[in-house]
Amino acid sequence: MANIFDIFKQIESKRTPAGPPEYLVVGLGNPGAKYTATRHNMGFIAIDYIAEKLGVKVIRSAHKALCGEGEIGGVKVLFMKPQTFMNLSGEAVVSAANFYKIPPEKIIVISDDVAIAAGKVRVRPKGSSGGQNGLRNITEKLGTDGFPRVRVGVGGDRPAGMDMADFVLGVPSLSDREAIDVAMPKVMRAVELISKGDVDRAMSETNGK
């Protein structure tokens, strides 16, 4: 009769390819219970969704982040939730990228975007931060904006005159959160395609829909 630990090892080996991760998949957010359901934590929310679907535990503390290795689209990736707070997200990303020798074009960053409606998803192979402080810091730390990003819309219900910081650190309305939840499979599909090296297809399947 097979040892129970050997069985678990076999299951794990089937789930995750051997060797170091080929890609980093980084969800942006702020650590702490009070930020859990806020607009600014869409990256964390997306990572949690993808990890649950894949059976991956993103709980290991490393590189100033919570990390977990898994497979998506046949590619081994390191899922990350930086614990540095949003404005210093680049510290975690650069630490992991340097350790695993992963180039910017294989670092997928998932973030919120107040410029697009809740539930809309946009994929870009590179570009400006659009005012998103986590993306800005990652760009500064990497020395390039040439990393793909998946942006989850959280805009659309901002009250007139409301401070932007208060808005992004607030909780979406019920209808907006429902729209965001419906969009999560699209986020996961985009990450899968980008991990396969097909950013163009990720854009064509996602953007504008």
N, C-alpha and C positions, 0 to 999 in steps of 0.2 A: 504493500500500500504506500502510495506517494506521501512524502512528508508534506504537511500543510504549508510550511514555509516555501517549499519548492513549488507548490501549486501557485501560491501568490506571486512568486518571482516569474513564473511562466505567464501569468495573466498580465503582469506589469510589462514584461518584455514584448508582448504582442501589442500593447497599447502605445508604447513609446519606443521609437527606433533607437538603436545604440549610438553612442558617440555624443559629442557636444551639440547643443542646439544650433540650428542654421539661421534662425530668425529670433528676434526679440519682438514680443507683442506687448506693448506697454499701454496700460489704461491709466489715464490721468484723473487725479482726485485729491482729496484731503483726508488724512487719517482721523479717526475719532467718530464716535457714535453720532454727534450732533451734525455731522456733514453727510451721513450715510445716504440720505434720499434727496440731496440737493441737486440742483441743475449742474453745478460745477463738478459733480462726481459721476457724470455719465461714463467716463472711462472706466472707473471702478465697477460700475453697474454692468457694463458690457463684458468686462473680464469675468465677473462672477457668473454671468449668463453663459458665456462660452465654456468656462471651466466646468460648470455643472453639466452641460450637454456632453462634454468630453470625458467626464469622470475624473477631472484633474483637481487636485487640492493646491490652491495658491496660498500656502501658509508658511513656507520656509522663509526664514529671515536671512537675507543676503543682499549685498549691493545696495544697502539703504532702502530695501523694498521687501514686500512679500512676494515670493516667487514660487513657481510650480512648473515642472517640465511636462510637456505633452506632445501629442501629434495632431496635426490638422492638415488635411490635404496630402497626407503621406510624408509630411515634413516635420522634423522635430523642432519645437519652438520652446522658448522660455517665456512664460506669461509673467508679467510684472505689475505690481501695484506700488509705485514709489511711496515711501512713508516720510518723505522730506517736506511735505506740504507743497502745494502747486508751484509756487514761485521758484523752487529749487529742484524741480523734477529732473533736470538735466544731470544732476549729480549721480542719481541712481542709474540713469540710462548710460552715461559714459562709463561708469564703473563696470557694469555688465558687458557693455560692448567691448571694452578693452580686455576684459578677462577672457571672453570667448572669441575675441578677434572677429567681431561681426561688423561689417561695413554699414554706413548709414542707409544705403538702399535696401538693407534687410532689417531695418528697424521700423516696425509698424506702430504708429502711435494713435490711440483712440482718445478723442477729447470731445468736450461739449462745444457747441457753436451757437451763440446767441443771435447770429445774423440770419439763421434759417429757421423755419418753422419747426415746432416740436414734432418729432417723428420722422423728419426728413433726414436722409443720410447722404453725405458727400465724400467722395474719395478723390484724393489728389496725390500725385507722385512726389510732389515737393511744393514749396511756396512759402509765403509769408505766414506769420503767426496769426494774423487777423485779430490781434489784440488779446489772444489767449496766452496768459502768462506762462503756463506750462510749456506750450510749444515754443514760445520766445526763449525760455531758458534752455530748452533742449537744443535749439538752434545755436545759441551762444556757446554752449559747452561742447557741442560736436564741431562747431566751426563751419557748419553748412546747413542749408535748409533742404538738402536733397534726401529726405527720408519720407516714405509714404505715410499719409495720415488718413484716418477714417473719422469724420466729424459728424457728431450726432446733434441734430437740431434741438434747441431748447427755447427758442424765441417764440414770439407770437402773442404772449399774454402779459407783457411787461406794462404795468400801469404808467401813465404819463407822469413824468417828473421823478420817477423812482430811480434812486441811485443804482448804477450798474452792479456795483459790488454787492449791494443788498439783494439785487435780483438774482444773480448767479448763485448766491449762497442761500437762496430761498428754495422752497419745495415746489415743484410744478403742480399745477391744478390737476384734479382727477382726470379730466379729459386729456390734458397734455401728457400725463404719465401713461395713460392707456395707449396713446399714440406712440410714445417712446417704447413701451413694452412690445407693441406690434412690430416695431422696426428692428428689434434685436436680432431676429434671424437674418435680416439683410446685412447687419453689421458682421455677423459671424461668417456669412457667405463672402463678404468682401475680404475679410481677413484670410479666409481659405484661399481665395484666388490670388491675392497678393503673395501669400506664402508659396504658391506654386510659380511665382514669377510673372503672373499675368495681371499687371496693374491695369492695362487697357481694358481688359474684359471686366474687371471689378468696377471700373468707371462706367462702362457702357451698361452694365446690369443695374447699377445703383443710382447714378446721378440723374436728376431730373424726374425720378419716379416717386 
